[in-house]
């Protein structure tokens, strides 16, 4: 919701720095933003301040921070993969390098892999399950957060 508001602010600020922005909630509970006040809805006029200046003295936050806490070892990891998939290979190597036991099913050659893949309504590989948590694709950082 915040990103929708930010996008609305950026769009309206590009056309006019003095534009009015209104916020209202429709009868279905959906929040709307517009530069025009709705005719048949009560709307809140937002006080939006746009700062277009960059402050060179501020350091940008690091793009990736690494969590150095040790991984827990007792969780069941299942990966649905394909032999040609580069992300599957990355995940497989990551699990082995970090001594994480996992069960792997190829979605093209294994009956169980094909059956489970359809049941999961997956559209790409790898699909990694840690208990009831699911990851589509693979990122070591995202996996670490999910695995803890």
C-alpha positions as CSV (number, residue, x, y, z in Angstrom):
1,X,0.0,0.0,0.0
2,X,2.9,2.4,0.8
3,X,4.4,1.7,-2.6
4,X,1.1,2.6,-4.3
5,X,1.1,5.8,-2.4
6,X,4.7,6.6,-3.3
7,X,4.0,5.8,-7.0
8,X,1.0,8.1,-6.9
9,X,3.1,10.9,-5.3
10,X,5.9,10.5,-7.9
11,X,3.5,10.6,-10.8
12,X,1.7,13.6,-9.6
13,X,4.9,15.4,-8.6
14,X,6.3,14.9,-12.1
15,X,3.4,16.8,-13.6
16,X,3.1,19.5,-10.9
17,X,4.9,20.1,-7.7
18,X,1.8,21.9,-6.3
19,X,-0.8,19.2,-7.1
20,X,-3.4,18.2,-4.5
21,X,-3.6,14.5,-3.6
22,X,-6.8,13.0,-2.2
23,X,-7.2,9.7,-0.4
24,X,-10.4,7.8,0.0
25,X,-11.7,4.3,0.7
26,X,-14.5,2.9,-1.5
27,X,-17.4,0.8,-0.4
28,X,-15.3,-2.4,-0.9
29,X,-12.6,-1.2,1.5
30,X,-10.1,-0.4,-1.3
31,X,-8.0,2.7,-0.7
32,X,-7.6,5.1,-3.7
33,X,-5.3,8.1,-4.4
34,X,-6.0,10.8,-7.0
35,X,-5.2,14.3,-7.8
36,X,-9.0,14.9,-8.2
37,X,-11.4,14.9,-5.4
38,X,-14.1,12.2,-5.9
39,X,-17.6,13.6,-6.5
40,X,-19.6,11.1,-4.4
41,X,-17.0,10.0,-1.8
42,X,-15.6,11.8,1.3
43,X,-11.9,12.2,0.8
44,X,-9.0,13.2,2.8
45,X,-6.6,15.8,1.3
46,X,-3.1,14.7,1.9
47,X,-0.3,17.1,2.8
48,X,2.5,15.8,0.7
49,X,6.0,17.4,0.8
50,X,8.4,16.4,-1.9
51,X,12.1,16.8,-1.4
52,X,13.9,16.5,-4.7
53,X,17.3,17.5,-3.3
54,X,20.0,14.8,-2.7
55,X,22.1,15.1,0.4
56,X,25.6,14.1,-0.5
57,X,26.6,13.8,3.1
58,X,24.3,10.8,3.6
59,X,25.7,7.4,3.0
60,X,23.5,5.0,1.1
61,X,22.6,1.9,3.1
62,X,24.4,-1.3,2.1
63,X,22.6,-3.2,-0.6
64,X,23.1,-6.6,1.0
65,X,23.8,-7.3,4.6
66,X,24.9,-10.8,5.6
67,X,23.4,-12.5,8.6
68,X,26.2,-14.3,10.4
69,X,24.0,-16.3,12.8
70,X,24.5,-20.0,12.4
71,X,21.8,-21.9,10.5
72,X,19.6,-24.3,12.4
73,X,20.1,-27.9,11.3
74,X,16.8,-29.7,12.3
75,X,14.4,-28.5,9.5
76,X,13.3,-30.6,6.6
77,X,14.2,-29.1,3.2
78,X,12.7,-30.4,0.0
79,X,13.7,-29.0,-3.4
80,X,11.8,-29.6,-6.7
81,X,14.3,-29.0,-9.5
82,X,15.4,-29.7,-13.1
83,X,18.8,-31.0,-14.3
84,X,19.3,-28.0,-16.6
85,X,18.4,-25.3,-14.0
86,X,21.3,-23.0,-12.9
87,X,19.5,-21.8,-9.8
88,X,18.8,-25.4,-8.8
89,X,22.5,-26.1,-9.1
90,X,23.3,-23.0,-6.9
91,X,20.8,-24.2,-4.3
92,X,22.2,-27.8,-4.3
93,X,25.7,-26.5,-3.9
94,X,24.7,-24.1,-1.1
95,X,22.9,-26.9,0.8
96,X,26.0,-29.2,0.4
97,X,28.5,-26.5,1.4
98,X,26.5,-25.6,4.5
99,X,25.8,-29.2,5.5
100,X,22.0,-28.8,5.1
101,X,20.4,-32.1,4.4
102,X,17.7,-32.0,1.7
103,X,15.5,-34.2,-0.4
104,X,15.5,-33.4,-4.2
105,X,12.9,-34.3,-6.8
106,X,13.4,-33.7,-10.5
107,X,10.2,-32.3,-11.9
108,X,10.9,-33.8,-15.3
109,X,12.2,-37.3,-14.6
110,X,10.6,-38.2,-11.2
111,X,7.0,-39.3,-11.0
112,X,6.8,-37.9,-7.4
113,X,8.5,-34.7,-8.6
114,X,6.0,-34.2,-11.5
115,X,3.0,-35.0,-9.2
116,X,4.0,-32.7,-6.4
117,X,5.0,-29.9,-8.8
118,X,1.5,-29.9,-10.3
119,X,0.0,-30.0,-6.8
120,X,2.1,-27.0,-5.8
121,X,0.8,-25.2,-8.9
122,X,4.4,-24.2,-9.5
123,X,5.5,-22.4,-12.7
124,X,9.3,-22.5,-12.4
125,X,12.2,-24.2,-10.6
126,X,13.5,-24.5,-8.1
127,X,10.7,-24.7,-5.6
128,X,12.2,-25.1,-2.1
129,X,10.1,-26.1,0.9
130,X,11.3,-25.7,4.5
131,X,8.5,-27.2,6.6
132,X,5.4,-25.2,5.4
133,X,7.4,-22.3,4.1
134,X,8.0,-22.0,0.3
135,X,10.6,-20.3,-1.9
136,X,10.3,-20.0,-5.6
137,X,13.7,-19.7,-7.2
138,X,16.8,-19.4,-5.0
139,X,18.7,-16.8,-3.1
140,X,21.1,-17.7,-0.3
141,X,20.0,-14.6,1.7
142,X,16.3,-15.4,1.4
143,X,16.9,-19.0,2.1
144,X,18.8,-18.1,5.3
145,X,15.9,-16.0,6.5
146,X,13.4,-18.7,5.7
147,X,15.5,-21.5,7.3
148,X,16.0,-19.8,10.7
